[in-house]
Amino acid sequence: MGFGSKTLPAPRAEAIVSFTFDDFPHSALTAGGAILKNYGVRGTFYAAASLRDAETETDRFYTSEDLSRLVADGHELGCQSYSQIDCRRAGGSEILADVARNSTQIAGWLRGYQLSSFAYPNGRASIAARRVLGRRFATCRGTEPGINGTEIDLGFLRANRIGSQEGGVEALKALIARHAETRGWLIFCTRDVSDSPSDHGCTPKDFEAVVKAAVKARSRVLPMRSAIGLVAATV
């Protein structure tokens, strides 16, 4: 149920798959993006402007060079909020102001780059947040698992985590096989891609296994903005 956000019927002509990365750690592009490119496909990287060049004890986030490389390689840059605001608790005007700050700063770095895809920080969003952000962005993605089928809620798209899901990679391969038969839009999400991943990241081996399975199933693997264009064209 869309709760006032935009909905579309699922595409039935072909199975669509998208790979997405939250918070945009440096390894998401250097490892995850490289794997996608090796298979001839591209992904969507959601960025918070406040994290550019940031480093913690456990994380290294994207750099200015990563932004330029991402665009040059044909991947999509998506939007998170500037301060990783809690979209389940904050009010609509506060959320919009934080997101606008993020979009404006990134557009300044990339000469007017338009961010059309959004991911809720930590995958959480109130009904009010879904409404206001659903009007601003073509797609808004959460972290509730499953296939976007039958009726696609563009204000709260389902996404399946790579790395922390029950059943591991084999469960995701089974999901891809089922999706190839039922069609619709299947979205995957992860964070860092490294040999020692965070709780929300995955290893290069696991990531490549899922990408390979999607390509082998003859799915159309597309960034979010390209996928929604194809979905809308089928209506």
VMD Tcl script that draws the C-alpha trace (Angstrom):
set ca {
  {0.00 0.00 0.00}
  {1.45 3.35 -1.01}
  {-0.02 5.57 1.77}
  {-0.28 8.47 -0.64}
  {3.03 7.92 -2.44}
  {3.29 7.10 -6.14}
  {2.59 3.56 -7.26}
  {3.03 1.76 -10.56}
  {2.17 -1.75 -11.73}
  {5.17 -4.07 -11.89}
  {6.73 -4.72 -15.30}
  {5.95 -8.18 -16.65}
  {7.91 -8.15 -19.91}
  {11.25 -8.70 -18.18}
  {12.90 -9.01 -14.78}
  {14.66 -5.85 -13.58}
  {17.44 -5.86 -10.98}
  {19.22 -2.91 -9.33}
  {22.30 -2.91 -7.10}
  {22.61 -0.06 -4.59}
  {25.09 1.10 -1.94}
  {24.27 3.10 1.20}
  {26.46 5.83 2.74}
  {28.96 5.44 -0.13}
  {32.08 4.05 1.53}
  {35.19 4.24 -0.67}
  {35.20 0.44 -1.08}
  {31.67 0.46 -2.47}
  {33.03 2.00 -5.67}
  {36.55 0.59 -5.81}
  {35.39 -2.99 -5.15}
  {31.61 -3.10 -5.70}
  {31.53 -0.67 -8.62}
  {34.43 -2.43 -10.28}
  {32.65 -5.79 -10.06}
  {29.51 -4.33 -11.63}
  {31.55 -2.74 -14.40}
  {33.34 -6.03 -15.08}
  {29.94 -7.60 -15.77}
  {28.91 -4.73 -18.04}
  {26.32 -3.28 -15.64}
  {26.07 -0.27 -13.34}
  {24.72 0.59 -9.88}
  {23.42 3.41 -7.68}
  {25.50 4.91 -4.85}
  {23.61 6.96 -2.23}
  {25.70 9.77 -0.76}
  {25.44 12.11 2.21}
  {27.46 15.27 1.50}
  {28.60 15.39 5.13}
  {30.50 12.11 4.66}
  {32.77 13.20 1.80}
  {36.43 12.61 2.79}
  {35.30 11.39 6.23}
  {37.17 8.63 8.03}
  {36.42 6.79 11.26}
  {38.19 3.94 13.03}
  {36.24 1.47 10.91}
  {35.17 3.39 7.79}
  {36.62 5.42 4.94}
  {34.01 7.23 2.88}
  {34.00 8.57 -0.66}
  {36.33 11.27 -1.96}
  {36.00 13.96 -4.63}
  {37.91 11.65 -6.96}
  {35.38 8.88 -6.28}
  {32.53 11.17 -7.34}
  {34.23 11.99 -10.64}
  {35.09 8.34 -11.27}
  {31.55 7.19 -10.46}
  {30.02 9.53 -13.02}
  {32.69 8.75 -15.63}
  {32.07 5.01 -15.19}
  {28.34 5.44 -15.82}
  {27.07 4.66 -12.32}
  {24.32 6.74 -10.70}
  {24.81 8.99 -7.69}
  {21.78 8.94 -5.41}
  {20.77 11.09 -2.46}
  {20.63 10.47 1.25}
  {20.10 13.23 3.77}
  {22.92 15.60 4.70}
  {22.98 14.65 8.38}
  {21.56 11.12 8.10}
  {18.35 12.42 9.62}
  {15.88 9.91 11.08}
  {13.05 9.99 8.54}
  {10.81 8.05 10.90}
  {10.85 10.70 13.62}
  {11.67 14.07 12.00}
  {8.98 16.34 10.58}
  {8.43 16.84 6.87}
  {9.85 20.37 6.67}
  {12.96 19.36 8.63}
  {13.53 16.38 6.35}
  {13.09 18.42 3.19}
  {15.52 21.10 4.38}
  {18.17 18.51 5.22}
  {17.73 16.72 1.90}
  {17.77 20.00 -0.03}
  {21.07 20.93 1.64}
  {22.51 17.60 0.55}
  {21.29 17.90 -3.04}
  {22.50 21.49 -3.41}
  {25.99 20.73 -2.12}
  {26.42 17.69 -4.37}
  {25.09 19.58 -7.38}
  {27.76 22.21 -6.72}
  {30.48 19.59 -6.71}
  {29.27 17.93 -9.90}
  {28.21 20.94 -11.96}
  {24.46 20.64 -11.55}
  {24.14 16.85 -11.29}
  {20.50 16.05 -10.59}
  {19.81 13.52 -7.84}
  {16.61 11.65 -8.70}
  {16.92 8.60 -6.42}
  {16.73 8.64 -2.62}
  {17.47 6.10 0.13}
  {16.14 6.55 3.66}
  {18.98 6.58 6.22}
  {18.89 3.21 8.02}
  {15.94 2.30 5.79}
  {13.40 3.93 8.11}
  {10.64 6.36 7.14}
  {7.31 7.57 8.49}
  {4.26 7.76 6.24}
  {4.66 11.57 6.22}
  {8.30 11.26 5.09}
  {7.29 8.90 2.30}
  {4.77 11.44 1.07}
  {7.04 14.50 1.03}
  {10.08 12.71 -0.38}
  {7.98 10.74 -2.84}
  {6.98 14.06 -4.38}
  {10.62 15.23 -4.61}
  {12.32 12.09 -5.95}
  {11.48 9.59 -8.68}
  {12.21 6.73 -6.27}
  {12.70 6.35 -2.51}
  {14.22 3.11 -1.23}
  {14.01 1.45 2.17}
  {15.49 -1.82 3.45}
  {12.38 -3.98 3.79}
  {13.15 -7.20 1.89}
  {11.21 -8.69 -0.98}
  {10.45 -8.20 -4.67}
  {8.73 -5.04 -5.87}
  {5.92 -6.77 -7.70}
  {2.20 -6.40 -8.45}
  {2.04 -2.75 -7.32}
  {5.34 -0.90 -6.91}
  {5.40 1.74 -4.16}
  {7.91 4.30 -5.44}
  {7.90 6.06 -2.06}
  {9.14 3.00 -0.17}
  {10.80 0.47 -2.46}
  {11.81 -2.89 -1.03}
  {15.51 -3.82 -1.00}
  {17.37 -6.97 0.01}
  {20.61 -6.70 1.94}
  {23.70 -8.51 0.71}
  {25.87 -9.66 3.58}
  {23.58 -9.84 6.58}
  {20.58 -11.74 5.24}
  {19.45 -15.06 6.67}
  {20.50 -17.89 4.39}
  {23.41 -15.97 2.89}
  {24.16 -15.76 -0.81}
  {22.30 -18.97 -1.62}
  {19.06 -17.41 -0.38}
  {19.64 -14.40 -2.64}
  {20.37 -16.64 -5.61}
  {17.06 -18.42 -4.98}
  {15.34 -15.03 -4.85}
  {16.86 -14.09 -8.21}
  {15.69 -17.38 -9.73}
  {12.14 -16.82 -8.44}
  {12.20 -13.25 -9.66}
  {13.25 -14.36 -13.15}
  {9.97 -16.27 -13.34}
  {7.61 -13.79 -11.65}
  {9.27 -10.62 -13.05}
  {8.95 -7.21 -11.37}
  {11.77 -5.15 -9.86}
  {14.31 -6.70 -7.49}
  {16.63 -4.33 -5.62}
  {19.73 -5.25 -3.64}
  {21.51 -3.03 -1.14}
  {24.75 -3.17 0.79}
  {27.28 -0.75 2.21}
  {31.03 -1.37 2.12}
  {32.48 -4.17 -0.01}
  {35.62 -5.53 1.62}
  {37.23 -8.67 3.00}
  {36.39 -7.43 6.51}
  {32.97 -5.82 5.97}
  {30.86 -3.93 8.47}
  {27.59 -5.36 9.76}
  {25.81 -3.78 6.78}
  {28.45 -4.56 4.16}
  {29.58 -7.68 2.34}
  {32.67 -9.34 0.93}
  {33.68 -8.94 -2.73}
  {33.18 -12.70 -3.16}
  {29.55 -12.56 -1.96}
  {28.79 -9.42 -3.93}
  {30.16 -10.86 -7.15}
  {28.20 -14.09 -6.62}
  {24.92 -12.16 -6.47}
  {25.80 -9.97 -9.47}
  {26.81 -13.04 -11.48}
  {23.54 -14.78 -10.62}
  {21.48 -11.77 -11.76}
  {23.36 -11.51 -15.04}
  {23.18 -15.26 -15.63}
  {19.39 -15.13 -15.09}
  {19.23 -12.65 -17.98}
  {17.81 -9.92 -15.75}
  {18.02 -6.30 -16.91}
  {20.52 -4.92 -14.39}
  {20.09 -1.16 -14.20}
  {20.77 1.78 -11.85}
  {17.66 3.07 -10.10}
  {17.05 6.02 -12.43}
  {17.27 3.80 -15.52}
  {15.12 1.11 -13.93}
  {12.29 3.49 -13.05}
  {12.41 4.83 -16.62}
  {11.89 1.31 -17.93}
  {9.17 0.54 -15.37}
  {7.26 3.73 -16.19}
  {7.56 3.05 -19.91}
  {5.71 -0.24 -19.51}
  {2.62 1.40 -17.98}
}
mol new
graphics top color blue
foreach p $ca { graphics top sphere $p radius 0.5 }
foreach p [lrange $ca 0 end-1] q [lrange $ca 1 end] { graphics top cylinder $p $q radius 0.2 }
display resetview
